[in-house]
Amino acid sequence: TYYNIGLCYVEKKQWDLATVYFRKAVKDNPLNGRAQFDLANTYFVMKEFGKAQRHYEKAAEIFGHETPQGRDALMNAVKVEMIIKKIGERGPADQ
């Protein structure tokens, strides 16, 4: 139920509320790969890149690295890592 409510808030682009419900879904079932992946997506939109990367990595582990969903999650984790490095190189004054 929490996951579905989170999806409704994504449709409305209410990222803060979507995050609340995806976190509840993950807490209730930490092995819910879709909830982990969509939580990562909301963190990404909110520019909370460290949290996004962690949840993409968790989703990849849950789905398995050899599945299409796992590869997508792993690819997103790598992209976020590159963003984090790029932001770190610019420094806070340039952001």
C-alpha positions in Angstrom: 0.0 0.0 0.0 2.8 2.4 0.9 4.5 1.8 -2.4 1.3 2.5 -4.4 0.7 5.7 -2.4 4.3 6.8 -3.2 3.6 6.2 -6.9 0.5 8.4 -6.7 2.7 11.2 -5.3 5.2 10.7 -8.0 2.4 11.3 -10.6 1.7 14.6 -8.8 5.4 15.4 -8.7 5.2 15.7 -4.9 8.7 14.3 -4.3 8.8 14.8 -0.6 5.6 12.9 0.0 6.6 10.2 -2.5 9.8 9.7 -0.6 8.0 9.4 2.7 5.8 6.5 1.4 8.6 4.8 -0.5 10.7 4.8 2.7 7.8 3.3 4.6 7.5 0.6 1.9 11.2 -0.2 2.1 11.0 -0.3 5.9 8.1 -2.8 5.8 9.8 -4.9 3.1 13.5 -4.1 2.6 13.6 -6.7 -0.2 11.1 -4.7 -2.3 13.4 -3.9 -5.2 10.8 -1.7 -6.9 10.4 0.4 -3.8 14.2 0.7 -3.4 14.5 1.8 -7.1 11.7 4.3 -7.0 13.0 5.7 -3.7 16.3 6.2 -5.4 14.6 8.0 -8.2 12.9 10.4 -5.9 16.1 11.1 -4.1 17.7 11.7 -7.4 15.1 14.2 -8.4 15.5 15.9 -5.1 19.3 16.0 -5.7 20.0 13.9 -2.7 22.6 12.0 -4.7 24.2 10.0 -1.9 20.9 8.5 -0.8 19.9 7.9 -4.4 23.2 5.9 -5.1 22.7 3.8 -1.9 19.2 2.8 -2.9 20.1 2.1 -6.5 22.8 -0.2 -5.2 20.3 -1.9 -2.9 17.9 -2.4 -5.7 20.6 -3.9 -7.9 21.5 -6.4 -5.2 17.8 -7.3 -4.7 17.1 -7.7 -8.4 20.4 -9.4 -9.1 23.1 -7.8 -11.3 22.3 -10.2 -14.2 18.7 -9.1 -14.6 17.5 -6.2 -16.7 16.2 -4.4 -13.6 19.4 -5.0 -11.7 21.6 -3.7 -14.6 19.4 -0.6 -14.8 19.8 0.0 -11.1 23.5 -0.5 -11.2 23.9 1.8 -14.2 22.0 4.5 -12.4 24.2 4.0 -9.3 27.3 4.6 -11.5 25.8 7.7 -13.1 25.0 9.1 -9.7 28.5 8.4 -8.5 29.8 10.4 -11.5 27.5 13.3 -10.7 28.7 13.2 -7.1 32.4 13.3 -8.2 31.7 16.1 -10.7 29.9 18.2 -8.0 32.8 17.5 -5.6 35.3 18.7 -8.1 33.5 22.1 -8.6 33.3 22.8 -4.9 30.4 24.4 -3.0 31.1 28.0 -4.4 30.5 26.8 -8.0 27.3 24.9 -7.4 
